[in-house]
Amino acid sequence: MRKPKKKKQNGGFGGNENGSVTRELDGGRKHKLTVIHQALIRDPVDIETLRRAAASKGGLLTDELRRKVWPKLLNINVYDLPHKPGRDVRENHKDYNQVVLDVRRSMKRFPKGMPTAERAVLQEQLIDIILEVLKRNPQLHYYQGYHDVTVTLLLVVGERMSIAMLDTLSNFHLRDFMDPTMDRTKHILNYLMPILEQVDAELHDFMIRSEVGTIFALSWLITWYGHVLSDFKRTLRLYDFFLASHPLMPIYLAATIVLHREKEVKQTECDMAMVHHLLSRIPQDLPYELLIGQAQDLFEQYPPLLLAKRAALQSRKSLSISSFQAFHLSTLHQRPDSVLQRLTRAQGSTTSRHVQSFSKNKLQLFDTFIATLGKMGEYFK
């Protein structure tokens, strides 16, 4: 196996335009908290530092920080969130029955020990969030596994923010999975083998001979590993990483997982069923911080454009890849929440004054109208 090249560490939050970051963090947790806070209050918000913090060792550390940073990574104004869906969102929706079935089967995705009544409320919210986003985007098609992404968001940021985040993710990072066919999803999966070939030709050839294909990684990719990991903290760590990275980063992580298990794979009988059985079951004790670092290294050494050329893959077939640069640039000029809050209040105050002025003018007109009627009555006596 040819190991990914080691890159020089700069001892801090470093990175490049592809979103790859270093994993050295001076000062530990306290320093990281300070760096994230300073990035959030800068005007404009320091998105690149937030990206590096989310992808570096430990991720965003707490759910409180995720509620502040995740929206920034997706260019969402926390003071301009969608309203909660009304009951009509479920009426005559073509995906309603399938969404309900999937959500009802999602019990293991909720924290152990959560009261049944609380989980039932969240499951109802989960249904409404999914249907609301699909209703807002009729060009998108529901897929089984979409609810695994949604429940992760819901458990961290709540209903309204989940709608906003899922809407953005569905139009960018997850867009290829939401076509009426699986053609674009298969296209993303097709990046896996070229990565393996670059790093470990022997492992690549073994998998080719076994005819295992890449379908074993499908649920990893379309749920951002939420469906296959039992530890919710690990799921959140990966969501920090993916939200801060290129849309193809989940497939690079898939490559590092396969490479990490190369001995197991090579010792397995070279048979499609046997290899698929092994790879489709992710061990829960994998060293995820190490694998995240290796995925970043692979992304730097073998970026999507290079892989596309070597493997005759056409990146234009992927909506997620082709739209990423524009999406990335759109996140770079956001105002800090304190400014957004002040602007929202000012806008609300201006609107209120306009309403009050409009109401006052209406009353004056009404008084004039009544007075005129009185005079007309005197005239016709």
N, C-alpha and C positions, 0 to 999 in steps of 0.2 A: 504493500500500500504506500503510495506517495503522499506524504503528509502535506497539508497546506503550508505554504511558506509563512514564516513568522514575520510579522511586521514590527517595526520599531515603535515602542510605546512612548508617549510624551508625558505620562504621569498625570494627566488631567482629563477633562472631557474633550477629546479630539474627535475629528470626523471629516468626511468629505461630502460632496454633493450627492453621492449615492446613498447616503444615510448610514454608512458603516461607521462604527464608533469604536474607540478604545474602551478597555474595560478596567483601566486603572482609576482608582478613585481616592485622591488624597484626602486625609482627614476623616474618612469613614462616614458613617451615617449622618452625624451632625453637620459636617461640611456639605454633604449632598443636599440636605434639607435647606441649608442656607442658599446654595447655588440655585436650587429650584425656585425658592421664594423670590430671589433677586431677579431671575428670568421672568417670573410672572408679573412683577411690578414695573418692569422696564416698559418704555413707550417708544416704539412699538415693542410688543412682547418678544422676548428672545426665543423664538421657536427652535432654532438650531440647538441651543443649550438644552431645551426641554426634550428634544428628540434624543440627544446624546444621553441625558439623564435617564430617560425611559428605557433605553436599550442597554445601558451599562449595568454592571453587576448589581443585583438587588432590585432593579427596576425603580418604580415610583414609591416603594416602601409601604405606603398606607393607602387605604381607600379614600381617606380625606384628601390626600394629594391627588389621587386619580380623579376625583370629582372636579378638581381644579385644572388639571393638566390635560386629561383626555379631550375635553371640549376644545382646548386650544390646538391640539394636534390635528383636529378635524375642522378648524375654523368655524366654531359654533359660538354664537353670542348667548351667554347664559341668561341674559335679560330679555331675550326674544325667542322664547321656546314655544313649540306648538302647544295648543290646548289639549287637555285630555280628550280622548276619543269619546264621541257620543254613542249611544246604543245603536244608532243607525249604521255604524261601521260594519256590523255583522249582517246586515240585511242584504240578501241576494248576492253574497260574495262567493265567487266560484271556488275559492280555496278554503272556505270556512270549515267544512267537515274535516279536511285533511289536517288543517292547523290544529283543530281541537283534538284530534286523535294523537298528534305528535306531542302536544303540550300535556295531555293526560298521561303520556308515557314518560314524561320528563322528571318524575319524582326524584330520581337519584341526583339530579342536578341542583337540588336545593339542599341547604345545610342540614346535616343530621341533627335531629332533635328539634327542628323548627315545628311549632304547633301546627296542627292540621288546618285550623281555620286561617292562620296567616299564610300558609302555603297556598291554600285555595284562592285567597285574594290575589296573590302574586300570579297564579296561573291564569286567572281571568284577565289581569293586566297584560300578561304575556300575549294572550290571544288578541287583545285589542291593539297592542303595539304593532304586532305583525300585520294585522289587517289594515291598520291605518297607514302604514308605510306603503303597503301594496296598493291601497286605494289612491294614495298621492302619486304613485308611479305606475300607471297602467302598463308601461312597457316592460316592467319587471315581472318575473315569474317565480313563484314560490318553489323552493326545493326542500326536501327533507334533510334537516340539519341546520336550516336557517334559524330554527327556534333555539338551537344550542348557542348560537352567537347572541341571540336576543336575551336569553336568560342571564348570560354573563353580564351584559350591560345593565339589565334591570336590577340585579342584586347589588350593583355598585352605585349607580347614578340615579335610580328611580325612574318612574314612568315617563315623564315629559322629556327629560334629557335623553332617555333611551330612544324615543321616537326620533329626535333630532340626530343623534349619533347613527342610528340604524339607517336613516334616510341617506346620510352622507356615505356611509360605508357601502350601502347597496348600489350607489351610483358610481363608486370608484373601486375600492379594494375588493369588494365581492361581486362586482358587476359581471364578470365572466361566468359566474355560476348561476346567473339569473336569466339566462336565455331560455327559449322554449326547448332547445336541444342541449345535449352535453358536449357539443363540438368544441366550444371555447374552454370548457373545463378540462377536456382531454388534452387540449393544446397546452394548458398550464402544466398538467401532469407530465407531458412529454419533455419538459425541461429536466426532469429528474435523472434520467439515464445519461445524458451528456455530462452532467456534473460528476456522476460516479465514474464515467469513463476518463475524465480528466485527472481524477485523484487516485483511483484504484482500478486499473484496466482489468486486472485479474478478477476482481469482484464483479465488475460490469459484465465481463464475458460469461461468468458463471450464471448471472441472473438472466442474461440473454439466452443461454442454452436451456435454462429451466423454463423459459417462456412464461415467467411469472408476471411480466408486464408491470404496470404501475397502479393498478386498481386498489392494491392494498393500502395505498396512501390517500385514497379519495376522502375518507371521513376525516383524516387529519387536516386536509387542505380546506374543505368546505365548512368545517366547524371551528377552524383555528385551534384544533386539538381539544376543544371543549368537550367533545363527545367521548374521547378516549382516555382522558386523565381523571382520576378519582380525587386528586388533591386540588381543591379549588384555588389554593394559594399559587400552585404551579400554573394553573390556567391563567390566573391574573398576571403572573409574571410574563407569560408568553403574549398576552394581550398588550401589555406595556410595550413589549418588543415589536410586535407587528404593527401597532398603531403608529409607531415612530419610524417605520421602515417602508421600503419598497413593497408593492403588492405581491411580488414573487418571493419575499423572504420566507413564507411558510414552506415553500418547496425546497429552499436551500436548507432549512432546518430538517426537513424530511431526509435530505441527502446525508446530513451529519448523523442522523439517527441510524440510518442503514450502514454508514461507514463505521460507526461506533460498534456495531454488532457484526462486523465482517467475519470474525472467527466463527460465530454461531451460524452465520449464513453458509459459509464455505464447508462447515462440517455437516450441514444438512444434506440429505439426498437431493440430487439435482433434478427435482421434480416440481412441476408447477404447484400442485396442491400442497406439498410439504413446505416449500419456500413461502408460499402465500400464507399458510397457517402460522408460520413463525413470525413473519414480518407484520402481519395485520394485528398482532397483539403487542402493544408497546409496554415494555417493563415500566412499572411505576417508580422505580428507584434510579432512573437515568440521571446522570449529572448535568442537569439542564443549563446551569450557568456556563459550564464548559462547552456544551453543544451550541449555545447561543453565540459564544465567542467564535467558535469554529464556523458557524453559519455566516457570520460577518466577514471572516477571513475569506471564505469561499466566494462571497458576493463581490469582494474587492478583486480577487484574482480572476474570477470567471463571471463577469457581469452579464446580464441577460443578452445584451447586444452581441457579445462575443459568442455566447452559447448558440444564439439564434443563427449566426453565420456558420458555425462549425456543424451544427446539426440540421441545417436547412429548415430552421423554424422561422416563421414569419411573425414578428412581434406585432405587426399591424392587425393580426387576427385577434389579439387580446385588447379589449377595450380598457381593462384595468392598466395595462402597461402603457398604452398609447396616451391615456389621459393623465398619467401620474405626474408628469413634469408640470403641467398647468395647475394641477391640484396642489402640488408642492409649493409653487410660487404664490398661490392664492392664500396660503397660510402665513406668509411672512410679514404682513402689515396689519396685524391685529392690535387693537388697543387693550390695555390692561383692564381687568374687571372693575376696578375703582373708577376708571374713566367711563366705561360703558354704563355703569350704574348712574353716574352723574348725568350723562347724556340722556339716559332713559328717563330720569326724573325731570330733567329740563324739558324734554319733549312732552312728558305727561303734563307738566305744569302749563306749557304753552297750549296744549290741546284743551286742558281744563279751562284756561282763560278764554279760548275761542268759543268753547261750549257755553260758558257763562255769558259772554258777550252776545252770542247768538240767541241765547234764551232771553236775555234782557231786551234785545231788539224785538224778539217775538212778542214779549209782553207789551212793549210800547206799541207795536203795530195792532195788537189785540185791543188795547185800551183805545187807540184811535178809531179802530173799527166799531167798537161799542158806542163811542161818542158820536160817530157819524150816524149810526143807526138811530140813536136818540134824536139827533137833529132831524133826520128824515121822518121820524115819527111825529115830531112837532109840526113839520111841514105839511103832512097829510091829514092832520086833524081838521 
